[in-house]
Amino acid sequence: MRHRDWTRDELIVAFNLYCKIPFGRIHIRNPQIIQLAKSLGRTPSAVSWKLANFARLDPALKRRNVGGASHGARAEIEVWDEFDRNWEHLAFESERLLREMEDKPEISEEPQAFPEGRMRDALVRTRVNQGFFRAAVLAAYGSRCCITGLSITQLLNASHIVPWTVDVKNRTNPRNGLCLNAIHDRAFDCGLLTITTDLRVKLSPRARGAGGDRASDEFLWRFDGGVISSPRRFAPDENFLRYHNEHVFLGR
């Protein structure tokens, strides 16, 4: 059989899947890999190998000396860099291409719920990208809160380190995310808690509250100074953590 090169569109949807499934599930029996292989007209082996090629480029895996294939194609590096330059755009484009390849309806869910025109397009894009971001962050952390280890998916959030409104291009960048339970997610968003660049939990004095109640000690202060669980992929970017430390965290 004649070798068929991977197109840019195929690589983009493959990277989309790489972001959304745990590293340990990159294998030929994974139903998501089988489905994508069918959509691309390729074998599950070819798709899983391509995802392993992307894994070799992940900084988090490199630092731990855990990776996928030992070498790959230049085109994989180009796609990785393209996402890195503008996650907001590429996340949406990859979701759109994936729907086309899987012969699903266009991205226009619940059209009656959205107004017409530009506002509708913006709302649809936001919804799709939020779904991508959540899937990628939860997959990176094995669907466990990085502070407590809680694994009840319904109680987990993909928390933005640099707020959604501040950095458009990195809204869907998994390195701008932490997997947190609902309580710590809220504390992180309002600045009562931050994660330092050495990945330690730091509580604000304001989290003490008026009475220093038992619940605060149980849910918050016992984790102060502890090290979070590192993700298997997409480790938090130090620059994003530094921004949260300096501009969101209520240090006094």
Summary of the structure (lengths in Angstrom):
residues: 252
radius of gyration: 19.5
end to end distance: 66.3
largest distance: 72.6
contacts: 740
relative contact order: 0.11
helix: 54%
strand: 7%
